[in-house]
Amino acid sequence: MSNSSAAPAAAPAPAKAKPAPLPPDTQVGGYRLLHRISSGGFGVVYFALDPQGHPVAIKEYLPASLVSREAGQLVPQIAPEKMSLYRLGLKSFFEEGRSLAQISHDSVVSVLNFFRENETVYMVMNHLEGSTLQEFIVTARNPDSRKVFRESTIRSLFDEILRGLRIVHQHKMLHLDIKPANIFITDDDKAVMIDFGAAREVLSKEGNFVRPMYTPGFAAPEMYKRDGTLGPWTDIYAIGSCIYACMLGVPPNDVPQRTEKDRLGLALSRVRNIYSDNLIQVVEWCMALDPLARPQSVFSLQRELAREGELRYSKLSMAEKMRMQLSSMVSGGRKERDKP
């Protein structure tokens, strides 16, 4: 046993302040920014007016892990050692804007313009009125609402999304961040994919960030690997996760949890008498841990999701009920043991 005293634990580093959004009434590219709508790890979205006074949404490339910006400043400050990574993400963000501007589909956010200014890039999109699918899911799981998504609603919603996603894939693009918070349901009942993640994916492969670049529960296994091959099957995993969230009201377990012990089948068995065997099988197919075991194209998934005729709704078998009860008793016992 060593006699030397242990070194004192290092104090945790103070949390880095997020870069400040641009102040209200700032003019960029002829657009007037009115206020911030949202901000994430890779950018800020503003509500703005175009030169004719029409409302638009403008996304500014502003990766919080690479830049800083004080309140009132326009240009982000980038440390020299982070400059090459910043430019790599900037190029990817710009290319994404250019690709999306070529796509015209009701289920894909419309990019009206994109331009460089203040040493960054701005993407101008149509402004949407409505709520995210995430907000609908949270409302549905509220005990006071006692609502559940009907199977017909889930099928028609995701059929709409898949029509748009198929066009995206035909343009050799991937979304890479499909989740309920990035599916927008407009006031006139259109489902629209927003917030594509190309810049995020490029930075995650090149940089060594502390923060994960993916959304746990919705990111496919290949997104956790630097050499993982991404393709349509990667977005399809996320679609399966979104359908799961609509059915159960919560996200599925993330990949590390599933790799250790996969409880996907057990979780889905709880809704077996509410949703058809076919829809449950579709979710399991989309969420296969092996990319080759998933649908390889949006078209093959669309075809299966369109099968609404003669759906069977199996009730839980006695063995499954016993397994679920045993599982909850075991986890309950664990909680008791974990108490101080």
C-alpha positions as CSV (number, residue, x, y, z in Angstrom):
1,M,0.0,0.0,0.0
2,S,1.5,3.4,-1.0
3,N,2.2,6.0,1.7
4,S,1.9,8.9,-0.7
5,S,-1.2,11.0,-0.2
6,A,-3.7,11.2,-3.0
7,A,-3.7,14.3,-5.1
8,P,-6.6,16.6,-4.5
9,A,-9.5,16.2,-7.0
10,A,-9.5,18.9,-9.7
11,A,-12.3,21.3,-9.5
12,P,-14.8,20.9,-12.4
13,A,-14.3,23.3,-15.2
14,P,-16.9,26.0,-15.3
15,A,-19.6,25.5,-17.9
16,K,-18.8,27.3,-21.1
17,A,-21.4,30.1,-21.8
18,K,-23.4,29.6,-25.0
19,P,-22.7,32.1,-27.8
20,A,-25.2,34.9,-27.6
21,P,-27.9,35.2,-30.3
22,L,-27.9,38.2,-32.5
23,P,-29.8,41.2,-30.9
24,P,-33.4,42.0,-32.1
25,D,-33.7,44.2,-35.2
26,T,-30.3,43.0,-36.6
27,Q,-30.2,43.1,-40.4
28,V,-28.5,40.2,-42.2
29,G,-28.7,39.7,-46.0
30,G,-31.6,42.1,-46.2
31,Y,-33.6,40.3,-43.6
32,R,-34.6,41.8,-40.2
33,L,-34.3,39.4,-37.3
34,L,-37.0,40.0,-34.7
35,H,-36.4,37.4,-32.0
36,R,-34.8,34.0,-31.3
37,I,-37.1,31.0,-31.8
38,S,-34.7,28.3,-30.6
39,S,-31.1,27.4,-30.2
40,G,-29.2,24.1,-30.1
41,G,-25.6,22.9,-30.2
42,F,-25.1,23.8,-33.8
43,G,-27.1,27.0,-34.5
44,V,-29.7,29.5,-33.6
45,V,-33.1,29.9,-35.4
46,Y,-34.6,33.4,-35.6
47,F,-38.0,34.7,-36.5
48,A,-37.4,37.3,-39.2
49,L,-39.0,39.4,-41.9
50,D,-37.8,39.3,-45.6
51,P,-37.4,42.5,-47.6
52,Q,-41.1,42.4,-48.5
53,G,-42.1,42.0,-44.9
54,H,-43.1,38.3,-45.1
55,P,-42.3,36.1,-42.1
56,V,-39.4,33.6,-42.4
57,A,-37.2,31.5,-40.2
58,I,-33.5,32.0,-40.4
59,K,-30.9,29.5,-39.1
60,E,-27.4,30.7,-38.2
61,Y,-24.5,28.3,-38.2
62,L,-23.1,28.8,-34.7
63,P,-21.7,25.6,-33.1
64,A,-21.5,26.2,-29.4
65,S,-18.5,23.9,-28.9
66,L,-16.4,25.8,-31.4
67,V,-17.3,29.5,-31.1
68,S,-18.1,32.2,-28.6
69,R,-20.0,35.5,-29.0
70,E,-20.7,38.2,-26.5
71,A,-24.1,39.9,-26.4
72,G,-24.4,42.6,-29.0
73,Q,-21.6,41.2,-31.2
74,L,-22.3,40.1,-34.8
75,V,-19.2,38.0,-35.7
76,P,-18.5,34.7,-33.8
77,Q,-15.1,34.4,-32.2
78,I,-13.2,31.2,-33.1
79,A,-10.0,30.0,-31.4
80,P,-7.2,29.4,-34.0
81,E,-7.0,25.7,-33.1
82,K,-10.7,25.2,-33.8
83,M,-10.8,27.2,-37.1
84,S,-10.3,24.2,-39.5
85,L,-13.1,22.3,-37.8
86,Y,-15.3,25.3,-37.8
87,R,-14.8,25.8,-41.6
88,L,-15.5,22.1,-42.2
89,G,-18.9,22.4,-40.5
90,L,-19.5,25.7,-42.2
91,K,-18.9,24.1,-45.7
92,S,-21.2,21.2,-44.8
93,F,-24.0,23.5,-43.5
94,F,-23.7,25.6,-46.7
95,E,-23.9,22.4,-48.9
96,E,-26.9,21.3,-47.0
97,G,-28.6,24.6,-47.7
98,R,-27.8,24.3,-51.4
99,S,-29.2,20.7,-51.5
100,L,-32.4,21.5,-49.6
101,A,-33.0,24.5,-51.8
102,Q,-33.4,22.0,-54.7
103,I,-36.0,20.0,-53.0
104,S,-39.7,21.0,-53.2
105,H,-41.9,18.8,-51.1
106,D,-44.6,19.5,-48.5
107,S,-42.8,17.2,-45.9
108,V,-39.4,18.8,-46.3
109,V,-38.6,22.2,-44.9
110,S,-38.3,24.8,-47.7
111,V,-35.0,26.5,-48.0
112,L,-35.7,29.9,-49.7
113,N,-32.2,31.3,-49.6
114,F,-28.7,30.8,-48.0
115,F,-25.9,33.3,-47.8
116,R,-22.6,34.1,-46.0
117,E,-22.3,37.1,-43.7
118,N,-20.6,37.8,-40.4
119,E,-18.1,35.0,-41.1
120,T,-20.8,32.4,-40.9
121,V,-23.7,31.1,-43.0
122,Y,-27.5,31.8,-42.7
123,M,-30.2,29.5,-44.1
124,V,-33.6,31.2,-44.8
125,M,-36.6,28.8,-44.5
126,N,-40.3,29.2,-44.7
127,H,-41.8,30.0,-41.3
128,L,-44.1,27.2,-40.0
129,E,-47.0,27.7,-37.6
130,G,-47.9,24.7,-35.4
131,S,-46.3,22.3,-33.0
132,T,-43.7,19.6,-33.0
133,L,-44.6,15.9,-32.8
134,Q,-42.7,15.9,-29.5
135,E,-45.2,18.3,-28.1
136,F,-48.1,16.1,-29.2
137,I,-46.5,13.1,-27.6
138,V,-46.0,14.9,-24.3
139,T,-49.6,16.0,-24.4
140,A,-50.8,12.5,-25.2
141,R,-48.9,10.9,-22.3
142,N,-50.3,13.5,-19.8
143,P,-52.6,11.5,-17.4
144,D,-55.3,14.2,-17.7
145,S,-55.5,13.9,-21.5
146,R,-55.9,10.1,-21.6
147,K,-55.2,10.1,-25.3
148,V,-53.3,7.6,-27.4
149,F,-52.2,7.9,-31.0
150,R,-54.5,5.9,-33.2
151,E,-52.8,3.4,-35.5
152,S,-54.4,5.0,-38.5
153,T,-53.0,8.4,-37.4
154,I,-49.5,6.9,-37.0
155,R,-49.6,5.2,-40.4
156,S,-50.8,8.3,-42.3
157,L,-48.4,10.7,-40.4
158,F,-45.3,8.5,-41.2
159,D,-46.5,7.8,-44.8
160,E,-46.4,11.6,-45.3
161,I,-42.9,11.9,-43.7
162,L,-41.6,8.9,-45.7
163,R,-42.7,10.5,-49.0
164,G,-40.5,13.5,-48.2
165,L,-37.7,11.4,-46.9
166,R,-37.7,9.4,-50.1
167,I,-37.1,12.6,-52.1
168,V,-34.3,13.6,-49.7
169,H,-32.6,10.2,-50.2
170,Q,-33.0,10.5,-54.0
171,H,-31.0,13.7,-53.8
172,K,-28.2,11.7,-52.1
173,M,-28.9,13.4,-48.8
174,L,-29.6,11.9,-45.3
175,H,-31.4,13.7,-42.5
176,L,-29.4,12.2,-39.7
177,D,-31.4,13.7,-36.9
178,I,-35.0,12.5,-37.3
179,K,-36.8,12.6,-33.9
180,P,-40.2,13.9,-32.7
181,A,-38.7,17.4,-32.0
182,N,-37.7,17.6,-35.7
183,I,-41.0,16.6,-37.1
184,F,-43.3,19.7,-37.3
185,I,-47.1,19.4,-37.5
186,T,-48.4,22.6,-39.1
187,D,-51.7,24.2,-38.3
188,D,-53.0,23.1,-41.7
189,D,-52.1,19.4,-40.8
190,K,-48.9,18.9,-42.8
191,A,-46.0,16.9,-41.3
192,V,-42.7,18.6,-42.1
193,M,-39.1,17.4,-41.4
194,I,-36.9,20.2,-40.0
195,D,-33.4,20.7,-38.7
196,F,-31.3,18.4,-40.9
197,G,-28.0,17.3,-39.3
198,A,-25.2,17.2,-42.0
199,A,-23.0,19.7,-40.2
200,R,-23.5,17.9,-36.9
201,E,-22.4,14.6,-38.5
202,V,-19.3,16.0,-40.1
203,L,-18.2,17.6,-36.9
204,S,-18.9,14.5,-34.8
205,K,-16.6,12.4,-37.1
206,E,-13.8,15.0,-37.2
207,G,-13.8,16.6,-33.8
208,N,-13.3,15.3,-30.2
209,F,-16.3,16.8,-28.5
210,V,-17.4,16.1,-24.9
211,R,-21.1,16.4,-25.9
212,P,-22.6,13.6,-28.0
213,M,-23.7,14.5,-31.5
214,Y,-26.6,12.2,-31.7
215,T,-30.0,12.0,-29.9
216,P,-30.1,9.0,-27.6
217,G,-32.9,6.6,-28.5
218,F,-33.2,7.9,-32.1
219,A,-29.6,7.4,-33.3
220,A,-28.8,4.2,-35.1
221,P,-25.8,2.0,-33.9
222,E,-23.7,3.1,-36.8
223,M,-23.8,6.7,-35.7
224,Y,-21.9,5.7,-32.5
225,K,-18.9,4.5,-34.6
226,R,-16.4,6.7,-36.4
227,D,-16.2,4.2,-39.2
228,G,-20.0,3.3,-39.2
229,T,-21.5,3.2,-42.8
230,L,-24.4,5.6,-42.9
231,G,-27.2,5.3,-45.4
232,P,-31.0,5.3,-45.8
233,W,-31.1,2.6,-43.2
234,T,-29.7,5.1,-40.6
235,D,-32.7,7.4,-41.1
236,I,-35.1,4.4,-41.2
237,Y,-33.9,3.4,-37.6
238,A,-34.9,6.9,-36.5
239,I,-38.3,6.6,-38.1
240,G,-38.8,3.3,-36.2
241,S,-37.8,5.1,-33.0
242,C,-40.3,7.9,-33.7
243,I,-43.2,5.4,-34.3
244,Y,-42.2,3.7,-31.0
245,A,-42.3,7.1,-29.2
246,C,-45.8,7.7,-30.6
247,M,-46.9,4.2,-29.4
248,L,-45.4,4.2,-25.9
249,G,-45.1,8.0,-25.2
250,V,-41.4,7.8,-24.4
251,P,-38.2,7.3,-26.4
252,P,-36.8,3.8,-26.8
253,N,-33.7,2.8,-25.0
254,D,-30.5,4.1,-26.6
255,V,-28.0,1.9,-28.4
256,P,-25.6,1.2,-25.5
257,Q,-28.5,0.0,-23.3
258,R,-29.9,-2.1,-26.1
259,T,-26.5,-3.6,-26.8
260,E,-26.1,-4.6,-23.2
261,K,-29.7,-6.0,-22.8
262,D,-32.3,-5.4,-25.6
263,R,-35.7,-4.9,-24.1
264,L,-37.3,-3.6,-27.3
265,G,-39.6,-6.7,-27.7
266,L,-40.7,-6.6,-24.1
267,A,-41.5,-2.8,-24.3
268,L,-43.5,-3.3,-27.5
269,S,-45.4,-6.3,-26.0
270,R,-47.1,-3.8,-23.6
271,V,-49.0,-2.2,-26.5
272,R,-49.8,-5.4,-28.4
273,N,-53.6,-5.2,-27.8
274,I,-53.6,-1.5,-28.8
275,Y,-51.6,-1.7,-32.0
276,S,-51.6,-4.4,-34.8
277,D,-49.0,-7.1,-35.0
278,N,-47.9,-5.6,-38.3
279,L,-47.1,-2.2,-36.9
280,I,-45.2,-3.7,-34.0
281,Q,-43.2,-5.8,-36.5
282,V,-42.5,-2.7,-38.6
283,V,-41.0,-0.9,-35.6
284,E,-38.8,-4.0,-34.7
285,W,-37.7,-4.2,-38.4
286,C,-36.8,-0.5,-38.5
287,M,-34.9,-0.7,-35.2
288,A,-32.8,-3.8,-35.9
289,L,-29.4,-3.2,-34.4
290,D,-27.8,-4.7,-37.5
291,P,-28.2,-2.2,-40.4
292,L,-28.5,-5.0,-43.0
293,A,-31.5,-6.4,-41.1
294,R,-33.5,-3.1,-41.5
295,P,-35.4,-1.9,-44.6
296,Q,-32.7,-0.8,-47.0
297,S,-34.9,1.8,-48.7
298,V,-37.8,4.1,-47.8
299,F,-39.8,2.5,-50.5
300,S,-39.8,-1.0,-48.9
301,L,-40.8,0.6,-45.6
302,Q,-43.6,2.6,-47.3
303,R,-45.0,-0.6,-48.8
304,E,-45.2,-2.3,-45.4
305,L,-46.7,0.7,-43.7
306,A,-49.4,0.9,-46.3
307,R,-50.8,-2.5,-45.3
308,E,-53.8,-1.5,-43.2
309,G,-56.2,-4.2,-44.4
310,E,-56.8,-7.3,-42.2
311,L,-54.6,-6.2,-39.3
312,R,-54.4,-8.6,-36.4
313,Y,-54.3,-7.4,-32.8
314,S,-52.9,-10.1,-30.5
315,K,-53.4,-9.9,-26.8
316,L,-50.5,-10.7,-24.4
317,S,-50.0,-14.4,-23.7
318,M,-50.0,-15.5,-20.1
319,A,-46.2,-16.2,-20.4
320,E,-45.6,-12.6,-21.6
321,K,-47.7,-11.2,-18.7
322,M,-45.7,-13.3,-16.2
323,R,-42.4,-12.2,-17.8
324,M,-43.4,-8.5,-17.5
325,Q,-44.5,-8.9,-13.9
326,L,-41.3,-10.7,-13.0
327,S,-39.3,-8.0,-14.8
328,S,-41.0,-5.2,-12.8
329,M,-40.5,-7.1,-9.5
330,V,-36.8,-7.6,-10.3
331,S,-36.3,-3.9,-11.2
332,G,-38.4,-2.9,-8.1
333,G,-36.1,-5.1,-5.9
334,R,-33.1,-3.4,-7.5
335,K,-34.5,0.0,-6.6
336,E,-35.0,-1.1,-3.0
337,R,-31.4,-2.4,-2.8
338,D,-30.1,0.9,-4.3
339,K,-31.8,3.0,-1.6
340,P,-29.3,4.4,0.9
